[in-house]
Amino acid sequence: MKAAIFEQTGKAEDVLEVKDIPIPEPGAGEVRIKVSACNINPSDVMFVQGLYGIRPQLPAVGGFEAAGSIDKCGKEVALPLGMNVVFSSIGVWQEYVVVPAKTVLPAPENMAPEVACQAFVNPFTAYGMLSIASLKEGQFLMLTAGGSAFSKFVIQLAVMRGIKVISVVRRDDLRDELIQIGAHEVINSETESLYKRVKQITDGKGVDYVFEAVGGETGTQALESLKMSGSMMVYGLLSLQDTPVNNGLILFKDLKIRGFWLSTWITNLKKEELASITKEVFGLLSKNQLKTNIEKRYSIDNVVEAIAHSEKAGRKGKIILALRA
């Protein structure tokens, strides 16, 4: 079978190769999945570069999120063969993947693989962070990396709850799309003062909450834009620069900073809670009430080209690895 493998960390074009490797066999409690489609997220690219929180055990296969169908079950597993599933695991950019049976989520019958492979990481992260934030109708939420696929899910879910979203972007061409899906305001951090615009939008109060994924100067400005007793939740570091934190600002404005890691949040959920959330999120995706954007599909043979496309400025949809016609 084909797999996108790297034997050392670095830029994808330098280290990633498509190789033929043996098809894995499932052990007890495991299933083998015939992969249909994979999502390319910034975390995938950082993993190949050795810059992600999870470090690769070399040689490694790239990718964390995919959709496919159960091809073979190990002992003590009674799931039906051919069942379409959504799953997250280390190393999904290959034609067959073996994972613990308890980690797969049944995909709705009407959900296309290109949508199903986007149905876990970003939507569940958006849902989880909004649940923790517990914002009320009319409150303000700021999103740095406001044009990302994740942020678009947050906007759509926030609108359903009456939360006012301010999206921070670096390109004006994202404005119309973000407003159309429900953003209250869009700020271009390259051409506008983030602090001043937030003050204008919120009648001088500042935002109630920030979901922060950039770091560096953007993270600092986002922190300064919080209202008294506001909170910031950090879920990424796209700039690869830590956010300088003003202790006085945090002290005198009673600000709170916390992190979010999807795996930790999922682990702390009760089984029935996860089932309920899964039903709700998958239902919204199946009914197209929670929309996904796909810009282009690539075969696994063109994975390096696909990654390069995913990093291009001006992209407006997800890049998908399609492993099945």
Secondary structure as UniProt FT lines:
FT   STRAND          2..6
FT   HELIX           12..15
FT   STRAND          16..20
FT   TURN            28..29
FT   STRAND          30..39
FT   HELIX           42..49
FT   STRAND          60..61
FT   STRAND          65..73
FT   TURN            75..76
FT   TURN            81..82
FT   STRAND          84..88
FT   STRAND          96..100
FT   HELIX           101..103
FT   STRAND          105..106
FT   TURN            109..110
FT   HELIX           113..116
FT   TURN            117..118
FT   HELIX           121..133
FT   TURN            137..138
FT   STRAND          140..143
FT   TURN            146..147
FT   HELIX           149..160
FT   TURN            161..162
FT   STRAND          164..169
FT   HELIX           172..174
FT   HELIX           175..181
FT   STRAND          185..188
FT   TURN            189..191
FT   HELIX           194..201
FT   TURN            202..204
FT   STRAND          207..212
FT   HELIX           216..224
FT   STRAND          226..234
FT   TURN            238..239
FT   HELIX           247..253
FT   STRAND          256..259
FT   HELIX           262..267
FT   HELIX           271..286
FT   TURN            287..288
FT   STRAND          294..298
FT   HELIX           300..302
FT   HELIX           303..310
FT   TURN            313..314
FT   STRAND          318..322
//
